[in-house]
């Protein structure tokens, strides 16, 4: 009887303690924010806002502390007292344009989400990379719609990432919002960005926010690094190996404490086995030994903001060439090899300051890149320093939310080539900038953004880039984004280019080089067709048109010089396209993304239309994840349309277009205790670009052109030994030579 009475009293007390409910609404510039995370009084239980931005939370005290989090926005903390049943809380979030603050999400996250702004910023979960067990950014980019990792050399495997069919130099790559990849650092640096440090990937397919700065004609990839999430020290260890023996080890530790949090990680790649499946005497895949160390510290300040320090070190030794090459032949003309030593250091500091009621963000980044390389007998030694400072503040007044700031970039480049000696004025950049971005909120359904950035380049002088974008929340589950943006890219003559490094060439600049500019119009429709408790179906449709002026086209047709010039006044380049993306989530068991993209990428020169080389006319991507209890199965793949390939001469017998090809992967993961074991197959269809062609590398038997005969103009001539009048050329490539391979991965976390 007593126990029954006690139970009744406890039950009544429990119900009374949660008998009150607080109602609120969360917006960004008066646009409702769906699925924002609400936590009260530091309790572990979390609540979420609905599609109208509203939420309800129970409470049993007159004083409450509410904490709100949402990806891409500064966390907000509000303290309430004297709460009544009529209290309605309205929280308007401020965007954190540079990086995501820490968030803890329970349940299954969507693979793709969007920031609730007008710039059409797509946010990809790190699951995009793990779905194919990618060990680095370059390899994992193939899982994202409209992106394609492009190999530019069969021997050293230099590569870049194309967005919407546009060349890699037009892709702006940031780490936590700061520019750390650029110039020669873009050449071999992408494979050095380890997957284990990536929390999310933020993608703008065209010039987005003016805060991102330069080099974003095709778009911006912003790599968001991991944040510590637990007060308990967390260790992890990841082991990966395949039948190609491309071994990878990643390990790290992270911890979140009251005033200090940190992440330490290290990624080691060791691939030292020579493969020559097509029997041309050259390595199919570049051998690599690489170590990348990462550190991130967060110091909590009095106003709950974080002082952030990030540091990353990359050391790499890679080589490719004739299969019997070793380091004793480095720089010799007897056995051909390309040997590249890379040393790289990056540092980022984020210092938020509060001056009266103004929150001032101060961000600095510095990176140093040293490359010591031999391409056959050619020695290439380059040093690059890149410093970037940015400071901005945001404020709101009635319907206006404004973000304004200043920036300064300094880049210093030096190498040992004759190319550099003839163009030394271009080796130093000093670019001060000022910008403003203004969001108008006339009502909760319509949000225009007007932005303007002014840069003064020491070589190109004044550069102005205005942008305007719109967001219409037509219905709770139907949103339209559109806009007109401009972008620019200053001249970079010293990106790695094999053609520029062969021979003692003199640079000839026909006229004063202007920065390359783009004018982009885009239209996006995002809709949730079905949004039930256990089933979600959403679509995302993108259309864009890019007019590209001042394009710089290097002319290597002369044996003794390189001619750089902008396109003529009446010449221009166009990139236009359409992409459709479908995302399906079922309960906690099935997640899938399907996409189809069409690209039209060409130059109009002398009234003649020329399709851009190595630009696919269409592509498709998919990711299917099925999860049940302790088992998950993931199937990823892509298909690419035919691309125009760089033939080495008029008599070159190789096809001038690539075939339609597909790279597909499947893997299964079993989780038990604190261990995940993954086994799978990569490149299931066993595609390699050497199939059905006479040869892949031009004159692989004569890499130093010792048997080539030349005419009086320095051009190769056809002979019985060289019937196609070719020279040694390894640039006829578009995909990896790695064949079908099985892999196994262990992930231990404790």
DARA-V81778 format. One record per residue. N is the residue number from 1. RES is the residue in one small letter. OMEGA is omega in radians with two decimals (NA if undefined). NEAR is the number of other ideal C-beta (glycine too) atoms within 12 Angstrom. Layout:
N&RES&OMEGA&NEAR + N&RES&OMEGA&NEAR
This chain:
1&x&-3.14&7 + 2&x&-3.13&8 + 3&x&3.11&9 + 4&x&3.13&10 + 5&x&3.12&11 + 6&x&-3.14&12 + 7&x&3.13&13 + 8&x&3.14&14 + 9&x&3.12&14 + 10&x&3.14&14 + 11&x&3.13&14 + 12&x&-3.13&14 + 13&x&-3.13&14 + 14&x&-3.12&14 + 15&x&3.12&14 + 16&x&-3.08&13 + 17&x&3.14&14 + 18&x&-3.08&20 + 19&x&-3.11&13 + 20&x&-3.11&22 + 21&x&3.08&23 + 22&x&3.13&33 + 23&x&3.12&27 + 24&x&3.11&34 + 25&x&-3.12&29 + 26&x&-3.11&41 + 27&x&2.91&36 + 28&x&-3.05&40 + 29&x&3.11&40 + 30&x&3.02&30 + 31&x&-3.10&41 + 32&x&3.11&36 + 33&x&-3.11&42 + 34&x&3.07&34 + 35&x&2.95&33 + 36&x&-3.06&39 + 37&x&-3.13&35 + 38&x&3.08&40 + 39&x&-3.13&28 + 40&x&3.05&34 + 41&x&3.08&23 + 42&x&3.09&14 + 43&x&-3.14&19 + 44&x&-3.11&14 + 45&x&-3.11&18 + 46&x&3.10&24 + 47&x&-3.06&29 + 48&x&3.07&26 + 49&x&-3.14&33 + 50&x&-3.07&22 + 51&x&3.08&27 + 52&x&-3.14&24 + 53&x&-3.06&33 + 54&x&3.09&29 + 55&x&3.05&35 + 56&x&3.13&23 + 57&x&3.09&34 + 58&x&3.10&24 + 59&x&-3.12&31 + 60&x&3.13&21 + 61&x&3.12&20 + 62&x&3.11&16 + 63&x&-3.12&16 + 64&x&2.95&29 + 65&x&-3.09&24 + 66&x&3.12&36 + 67&x&-3.09&33 + 68&x&3.11&38 + 69&x&3.06&33 + 70&x&-3.09&41 + 71&x&3.09&41 + 72&x&-3.12&34 + 73&x&3.13&35 + 74&x&3.11&33 + 75&x&-3.09&31 + 76&x&3.09&33 + 77&x&-3.11&23 + 78&x&3.09&27 + 79&x&-3.10&18 + 80&x&3.04&24 + 81&x&-3.14&14 + 82&x&-3.12&11 + 83&x&3.06&27 + 84&x&-3.12&15 + 85&x&-3.14&13 + 86&x&-3.10&11 + 87&x&3.07&22 + 88&x&-3.10&18 + 89&x&3.10&32 + 90&x&3.14&23 + 91&x&3.09&34 + 92&x&-3.04&32 + 93&x&3.05&39 + 94&x&-3.10&32 + 95&x&2.98&42 + 96&x&-2.95&40 + 97&x&-3.03&43 + 98&x&-3.10&43 + 99&x&-3.13&40 + 100&x&2.98&37 + 101&x&-3.08&38 + 102&x&3.05&35 + 103&x&3.07&33 + 104&x&-3.10&23 + 105&x&3.09&23 + 106&x&-3.14&16 + 107&x&-3.09&16 + 108&x&3.13&21 + 109&x&3.02&25 + 110&x&3.11&33 + 111&x&-3.10&41 + 112&x&3.03&38 + 113&x&-3.13&36 + 114&x&2.95&37 + 115&x&-3.13&39 + 116&x&3.08&39 + 117&x&-3.03&44 + 118&x&-3.04&43 + 119&x&3.09&45 + 120&x&-3.12&42 + 121&x&3.14&43 + 122&x&-3.12&43 + 123&x&-3.09&37 + 124&x&3.09&41 + 125&x&3.08&33 + 126&x&3.07&29 + 127&x&3.08&35 + 128&x&3.13&43 + 129&x&-3.07&35 + 130&x&-3.14&35 + 131&x&3.06&41 + 132&x&-3.14&41 + 133&x&3.08&43 + 134&x&-3.11&42 + 135&x&-3.13&39 + 136&x&-3.08&37 + 137&x&-3.06&43 + 138&x&-3.13&43 + 139&x&-3.07&43 + 140&x&-3.09&38 + 141&x&-3.12&38 + 142&x&-3.14&42 + 143&x&-3.09&44 + 144&x&-3.10&46 + 145&x&3.09&42 + 146&x&3.10&45 + 147&x&3.09&42 + 148&x&3.01&45 + 149&x&-3.04&36 + 150&x&3.00&41 + 151&x&-3.08&39 + 152&x&-3.13&37 + 153&x&3.14&39 + 154&x&-3.01&40 + 155&x&-3.10&44 + 156&x&3.11&41 + 157&x&2.96&40 + 158&x&-3.06&38 + 159&x&3.07&38 + 160&x&-3.09&40 + 161&x&3.11&43 + 162&x&3.01&41 + 163&x&3.13&49 + 164&x&3.07&46 + 165&x&3.14&44 + 166&x&-3.03&47 + 167&x&-3.07&35 + 168&x&3.14&40 + 169&x&3.14&38 + 170&x&3.08&45 + 171&x&3.13&45 + 172&x&-3.10&43 + 173&x&-3.11&43 + 174&x&2.96&42 + 175&x&-3.05&47 + 176&x&3.03&45 + 177&x&-3.08&39 + 178&x&-3.10&43 + 179&x&3.10&45 + 180&x&3.09&44 + 181&x&3.13&42 + 182&x&-3.12&43 + 183&x&-3.12&42 + 184&x&3.12&44 + 185&x&-3.14&43 + 186&x&-2.96&42 + 187&x&3.13&42 + 188&x&-3.03&46 + 189&x&-3.04&44 + 190&x&3.09&43 + 191&x&3.11&44 + 192&x&3.07&46 + 193&x&-3.02&44 + 194&x&-3.13&43 + 195&x&-3.03&41 + 196&x&3.09&42 + 197&x&-3.01&42 + 198&x&3.05&38 + 199&x&-3.13&37 + 200&x&3.04&38 + 201&x&-3.13&42 + 202&x&-3.02&46 + 203&x&2.88&44 + 204&x&-3.06&46 + 205&x&3.08&48 + 206&x&3.13&49 + 207&x&-3.11&47 + 208&x&-3.10&46 + 209&x&3.12&45 + 210&x&-3.14&43 + 211&x&-3.13&48 + 212&x&3.00&45 + 213&x&-2.91&46 + 214&x&3.04&43 + 215&x&-3.11&42 + 216&x&3.11&44 + 217&x&3.13&43 + 218&x&-3.12&44 + 219&x&-3.06&46 + 220&x&2.96&42 + 221&x&-3.14&47 + 222&x&-3.10&43 + 223&x&3.13&47 + 224&x&-3.07&37 + 225&x&-3.04&46 + 226&x&3.06&37 + 227&x&3.03&34 + 228&x&-3.02&31 + 229&x&-3.04&23 + 230&x&3.08&21 + 231&x&3.09&17 + 232&x&-3.14&14 + 233&x&-3.11&20 + 234&x&3.05&26 + 235&x&3.01&21 + 236&x&3.10&29 + 237&x&3.14&26 + 238&x&3.12&35 + 239&x&-3.09&27 + 240&x&3.01&42 + 241&x&3.13&25 + 242&x&3.11&33 + 243&x&2.99&20 + 244&x&-3.11&31 + 245&x&2.99&23 + 246&x&-2.99&37 + 247&x&3.12&27 + 248&x&3.10&38 + 249&x&3.06&28 + 250&x&3.08&39 + 251&x&-3.10&30 + 252&x&3.12&33 + 253&x&3.11&27 + 254&x&3.13&34 + 255&x&3.09&23 + 256&x&3.13&26 + 257&x&-3.02&17 + 258&x&-3.08&12 + 259&x&-3.08&16 + 260&x&3.08&21 + 261&x&-3.10&31 + 262&x&3.01&28 + 263&x&3.03&38 + 264&x&3.12&29 + 265&x&3.12&36 + 266&x&-3.14&28 + 267&x&-3.09&38 + 268&x&3.07&30 + 269&x&3.12&38 + 270&x&3.12&24 + 271&x&-2.96&33 + 272&x&3.13&21 + 273&x&-3.11&23 + 274&x&3.05&24 + 275&x&3.07&28 + 276&x&-3.05&26 + 277&x&-3.10&25 + 278&x&3.00&25 + 279&x&3.07&15 + 280&x&3.12&29 + 281&x&-3.14&28 + 282&x&3.09&42 + 283&x&3.07&40 + 284&x&-3.08&38 + 285&x&3.13&39 + 286&x&3.08&43 + 287&x&-3.01&37 + 288&x&2.95&38 + 289&x&-2.98&26 + 290&x&3.02&40 + 291&x&3.14&27 + 292&x&-3.13&41 + 293&x&-3.05&28 + 294&x&3.07&39 + 295&x&3.09&29 + 296&x&3.11&40 + 297&x&3.07&29 + 298&x&3.11&36 + 299&x&-3.11&22 + 300&x&-3.13&22 + 301&x&-3.03&18 + 302&x&-3.11&12 + 303&x&3.11&18 + 304&x&3.03&24 + 305&x&-3.06&27 + 306&x&2.88&34 + 307&x&-3.01&27 + 308&x&3.06&41 + 309&x&-3.13&27 + 310&x&3.09&41 + 311&x&3.12&31 + 312&x&3.11&40 + 313&x&3.13&26 + 314&x&3.04&42 + 315&x&-3.08&28 + 316&x&3.03&41 + 317&x&-3.13&27 + 318&x&3.05&38 + 319&x&3.02&38 + 320&x&-3.13&41 + 321&x&3.11&44 + 322&x&-2.92&31 + 323&x&-3.14&27 + 324&x&3.09&16 + 325&x&2.93&30 + 326&x&-3.00&18 + 327&x&3.06&16 + 328&x&-3.14&12 + 329&x&-3.12&24 + 330&x&3.14&27 + 331&x&-3.11&24 + 332&x&-3.13&22 + 333&x&3.12&20 + 334&x&3.07&19 + 335&x&-3.01&26 + 336&x&3.04&39 + 337&x&3.02&39 + 338&x&-3.04&41 + 339&x&-3.04&38 + 340&x&3.00&42 + 341&x&-3.12&29 + 342&x&2.99&40 + 343&x&-3.06&30 + 344&x&3.07&41 + 345&x&3.11&29 + 346&x&3.05&44 + 347&x&3.09&30 + 348&x&3.06&38 + 349&x&3.08&29 + 350&x&-3.06&36 + 351&x&3.07&23 + 352&x&3.11&33 + 353&x&3.08&20 + 354&x&3.12&17 + 355&x&-2.99&14 + 356&x&-3.12&9 + 357&x&-3.09&11 + 358&x&3.06&20 + 359&x&-3.08&28 + 360&x&3.11&25 + 361&x&3.10&38 + 362&x&-3.07&29 + 363&x&3.12&40 + 364&x&3.02&32 + 365&x&3.07&40 + 366&x&3.03&28 + 367&x&3.12&41 + 368&x&-3.10&29 + 369&x&3.08&43 + 370&x&3.13&28 + 371&x&3.11&42 + 372&x&-2.96&26 + 373&x&2.92&39 + 374&x&3.02&32 + 375&x&-2.97&38 + 376&x&3.12&36 + 377&x&-3.07&25 + 378&x&3.11&31 + 379&x&3.13&23 + 380&x&-3.12&37 + 381&x&-3.03&25 + 382&x&3.08&35 + 383&x&3.11&27 + 384&x&3.04&40 + 385&x&-3.12&29 + 386&x&3.12&39 + 387&x&3.14&30 + 388&x&3.08&41 + 389&x&3.14&29 + 390&x&3.10&41 + 391&x&-3.13&31 + 392&x&3.07&38 + 393&x&3.12&29 + 394&x&3.09&34 + 395&x&-3.12&23 + 396&x&3.08&25 + 397&x&-3.08&12 + 398&x&-3.07&13 + 399&x&-3.06&19 + 400&x&2.97&23 + 401&x&-3.01&32 + 402&x&3.02&28 + 403&x&-3.08&37 + 404&x&-3.12&29 + 405&x&3.09&36 + 406&x&3.13&28 + 407&x&3.07&36 + 408&x&3.11&29 + 409&x&3.07&35 + 410&x&3.12&25 + 411&x&3.09&38 + 412&x&-3.09&25 + 413&x&3.10&35 + 414&x&3.02&26 + 415&x&-3.01&35 + 416&x&-3.03&21 + 417&x&3.05&34 + 418&x&3.09&23 + 419&x&-3.11&38 + 420&x&-3.09&29 + 421&x&-3.12&18 + 422&x&-3.13&25 + 423&x&-3.06&31 + 424&x&3.10&19 + 425&x&-3.08&19 + 426&x&-3.02&32 + 427&x&-3.13&31 + 428&x&3.00&23 + 429&x&2.93&38 + 430&x&-2.98&23 + 431&x&2.97&35 + 432&x&-3.06&26 + 433&x&2.99&36 + 434&x&-3.06&27 + 435&x&3.05&34 + 436&x&-3.12&29 + 437&x&-2.99&39 + 438&x&3.14&30 + 439&x&3.12&41 + 440&x&-3.13&27 + 441&x&3.14&30 + 442&x&3.03&19 + 443&x&-3.05&17 + 444&x&-3.10&27 + 445&x&-3.00&23 + 446&x&-3.06&25 + 447&x&3.02&37 + 448&x&3.06&31 + 449&x&3.10&42 + 450&x&-3.05&26 + 451&x&3.13&38 + 452&x&3.08&27 + 453&x&3.09&39 + 454&x&3.10&25 + 455&x&3.04&35 + 456&x&-3.11&24 + 457&x&-3.08&31 + 458&x&3.10&23 + 459&x&-3.04&27 + 460&x&3.12&29 + 461&x&-2.97&18 + 462&x&3.08&19 + 463&x&-3.09&33 + 464&x&-3.14&23 + 465&x&3.05&38 + 466&x&3.11&27 + 467&x&3.07&38 + 468&x&-3.11&30 + 469&x&-3.11&40 + 470&x&3.02&32 + 471&x&3.05&40 + 472&x&2.99&25 + 473&x&-3.01&34 + 474&x&3.08&18 + 475&x&3.13&18 + 476&x&-3.12&20 + 477&x&-3.10&23 + 478&x&-3.06&23 + 479&x&3.10&35 + 480&x&3.04&27 + 481&x&3.09&42 + 482&x&3.13&31 + 483&x&3.06&39 + 484&x&-3.10&28 + 485&x&3.06&44 + 486&x&3.11&35 + 487&x&3.09&48 + 488&x&3.11&40 + 489&x&3.09&41 + 490&x&-3.10&40 + 491&x&3.01&37 + 492&x&-3.11&37 + 493&x&-2.95&35 + 494&x&2.93&43 + 495&x&-3.06&39 + 496&x&-3.13&39 + 497&x&-3.07&33 + 498&x&-3.13&30 + 499&x&-3.13&28 + 500&x&-3.06&33 + 501&x&-3.12&36 + 502&x&3.10&28 + 503&x&3.14&24 + 504&x&-3.06&19 + 505&x&3.07&31 + 506&x&3.10&21 + 507&x&3.06&33 + 508&x&3.10&22 + 509&x&-2.99&25 + 510&x&-3.13&19 + 511&x&3.10&15 + 512&x&-3.05&17 + 513&x&3.09&31 + 514&x&3.08&27 + 515&x&3.12&34 + 516&x&-3.06&37 + 517&x&3.07&34 + 518&x&3.08&40 + 519&x&-2.96&31 + 520&x&2.96&45 + 521&x&-3.12&26 + 522&x&-3.12&39 + 523&x&-3.09&30 + 524&x&3.07&37 + 525&x&3.11&29 + 526&x&-3.13&37 + 527&x&2.98&28 + 528&x&-3.07&28 + 529&x&3.08&20 + 530&x&-3.13&18 + 531&x&3.13&23 + 532&x&-3.10&14 + 533&x&-3.07&10 + 534&x&-3.07&16 + 535&x&3.10&20 + 536&x&3.09&31 + 537&x&-3.10&25 + 538&x&3.11&33 + 539&x&3.10&27 + 540&x&-3.08&40 + 541&x&3.12&30 + 542&x&2.99&40 + 543&x&-3.11&29 + 544&x&3.09&41 + 545&x&-3.09&27 + 546&x&3.01&41 + 547&x&-2.95&29 + 548&x&-3.13&39 + 549&x&3.11&29 + 550&x&-3.11&32 + 551&x&-3.13&39 + 552&x&-3.11&37 + 553&x&3.11&27 + 554&x&-3.14&30 + 555&x&-3.13&21 + 556&x&-3.03&27 + 557&x&3.09&17 + 558&x&-3.05&18 + 559&x&-3.00&22 + 560&x&-3.10&19 + 561&x&3.03&25 + 562&x&-3.11&34 + 563&x&3.10&25 + 564&x&3.08&33 + 565&x&2.99&25 + 566&x&2.98&29 + 567&x&3.10&29 + 568&x&-3.04&19 + 569&x&-3.09&14 + 570&x&3.12&12 + 571&x&-3.10&25 + 572&x&3.12&28 + 573&x&-3.11&38 + 574&x&2.94&33 + 575&x&-3.13&40 + 576&x&-3.10&31 + 577&x&-3.12&37 + 578&x&3.06&29 + 579&x&3.11&37 + 580&x&-3.12&28 + 581&x&-3.10&37 + 582&x&3.14&30 + 583&x&-3.11&39 + 584&x&3.05&31 + 585&x&3.11&33 + 586&x&3.14&22 + 587&x&3.02&17 + 588&x&-3.01&21 + 589&x&-3.01&20 + 590&x&2.99&26 + 591&x&3.14&36 + 592&x&3.08&33 + 593&x&3.08&40 + 594&x&-3.14&29 + 595&x&3.09&36 + 596&x&-3.06&27 + 597&x&3.06&39 + 598&x&-3.11&27 + 599&x&3.00&39 + 600&x&-2.97&27 + 601&x&-3.02&39 + 602&x&3.06&28 + 603&x&2.96&30 + 604&x&-3.11&22 + 605&x&-3.06&23 + 606&x&3.10&13 + 607&x&3.13&11 + 608&x&-3.13&11 + 609&x&3.13&16 + 610&x&3.11&21 + 611&x&-3.12&27 + 612&x&3.14&34 + 613&x&3.10&28 + 614&x&3.08&35 + 615&x&-3.08&41 + 616&x&3.12&40 + 617&x&3.10&29 + 618&x&3.09&29 + 619&x&3.07&38 + 620&x&3.13&32 + 621&x&3.02&43 + 622&x&3.01&35 + 623&x&3.10&44 + 624&x&3.14&31 + 625&x&3.07&37 + 626&x&-3.06&26 + 627&x&3.12&26 + 628&x&-3.12&17 + 629&x&-3.06&12 + 630&x&-3.06&15 + 631&x&3.02&20 + 632&x&3.10&30 + 633&x&-3.09&26 + 634&x&-3.12&38 + 635&x&-3.11&29 + 636&x&3.11&43 + 637&x&3.09&33 + 638&x&3.06&39 + 639&x&-3.12&28 + 640&x&3.08&36 + 641&x&-3.06&29 + 642&x&3.14&21 + 643&x&3.02&34 + 644&x&-3.04&24 + 645&x&-3.08&31 + 646&x&3.08&29 + 647&x&-3.02&24 + 648&x&3.13&32 + 649&x&-3.08&26 + 650&x&-3.11&14 + 651&x&-3.11&20 + 652&x&-3.07&27 + 653&x&-3.11&18 + 654&x&3.14&27 + 655&x&3.12&23 + 656&x&3.08&21 + 657&x&3.07&25 + 658&x&3.06&34 + 659&x&2.93&24 + 660&x&-3.08&21 + 661&x&-3.08&31 + 662&x&3.02&23 + 663&x&-3.08&38 + 664&x&-3.09&29 + 665&x&3.04&41 + 666&x&3.14&31 + 667&x&3.09&36 + 668&x&-3.10&28 + 669&x&3.05&30 + 670&x&-3.09&23 + 671&x&3.07&20 + 672&x&-3.08&14 + 673&x&-3.10&12 + 674&x&-3.07&15 + 675&x&3.00&20 + 676&x&3.10&29 + 677&x&-3.11&26 + 678&x&3.00&33 + 679&x&-3.10&27 + 680&x&3.12&33 + 681&x&3.04&28 + 682&x&-3.11&39 + 683&x&-3.07&34 + 684&x&-3.10&22 + 685&x&3.05&22 + 686&x&-3.14&19 + 687&x&2.96&29 + 688&x&-3.01&30 + 689&x&-3.12&35 + 690&x&-3.06&33 + 691&x&3.04&20 + 692&x&3.04&15 + 693&x&-3.09&25 + 694&x&3.13&22 + 695&x&3.14&29 + 696&x&3.11&39 + 697&x&-3.13&39 + 698&x&3.10&37 + 699&x&3.12&34 + 700&x&-3.14&33 + 701&x&-3.11&22 + 702&x&-3.01&25 + 703&x&3.11&37 + 704&x&3.10&25 + 705&x&-3.12&29 + 706&x&-3.10&18 + 707&x&3.14&19 + 708&x&3.06&28 + 709&x&-2.99&21 + 710&x&3.02&17 + 711&x&-3.07&13 + 712&x&3.12&8 + 713&x&3.12&11 + 714&x&3.12&19 + 715&x&3.13&20 + 716&x&3.14&30 + 717&x&-3.14&23 + 718&x&3.07&19 + 719&x&3.11&18 + 720&x&3.10&10 + 721&x&-3.10&18 + 722&x&-3.00&26 + 723&x&-3.09&17 + 724&x&3.12&25 + 725&x&-3.09&26 + 726&x&2.95&35 + 727&x&3.11&34 + 728&x&-3.09&37 + 729&x&-3.13&33 + 730&x&-2.99&41 + 731&x&3.10&34 + 732&x&-3.06&40 + 733&x&3.11&38 + 734&x&-3.12&39 + 735&x&-3.10&38 + 736&x&3.07&36 + 737&x&3.11&35 + 738&x&-3.11&32 + 739&x&3.08&28 + 740&x&-3.11&24 + 741&x&3.04&32 + 742&x&3.12&25 + 743&x&3.06&34 + 744&x&-3.10&27 + 745&x&3.06&36 + 746&x&3.10&27 + 747&x&3.14&31 + 748&x&3.14&22 + 749&x&-3.07&24 + 750&x&NA&16
